[in-house]
Amino acid sequence: AGVGRSGTFIALDALLEKAKHQDTIDILEFTHRMR
């Protein structure tokens, strides 16, 4: 099952919010937490 546009948008929005509060973002760790 692939991730649709809605899932991609939600993930990007959450990542951008996290980026506002942190200097670096671990995308791999973020992806594991999303799953």
C-alpha positions as CSV (number, residue, x, y, z in Angstrom):
1,A,0.0,0.0,0.0
2,G,1.4,3.3,-1.1
3,V,1.1,6.6,0.6
4,G,-1.4,8.9,-1.1
5,R,-1.2,12.6,-1.5
6,S,-3.0,13.2,1.9
7,G,-0.4,11.1,3.8
8,T,2.5,12.8,2.0
9,F,1.0,16.2,2.9
10,I,0.5,15.3,6.5
11,A,4.0,14.0,6.8
12,L,5.6,17.0,5.2
13,D,3.5,19.4,7.4
14,A,4.6,17.5,10.5
15,L,8.3,17.6,9.4
16,L,8.1,21.4,8.7
17,E,6.6,22.0,12.1
18,K,9.4,20.0,13.7
19,A,12.0,21.9,11.7
20,K,10.7,25.2,13.2
21,H,11.7,24.0,16.7
22,Q,14.9,22.0,16.0
23,D,18.1,22.8,14.2
24,T,18.4,19.3,12.6
25,I,15.9,16.7,11.7
26,D,16.5,12.9,11.5
27,I,14.3,11.9,8.6
28,L,14.9,8.2,9.1
29,E,13.9,8.4,12.8
30,F,10.9,10.6,11.9
31,T,9.8,8.0,9.3
32,H,10.0,5.2,11.8
33,R,7.9,7.1,14.3
34,M,5.3,7.8,11.6
35,R,4.9,4.1,10.9
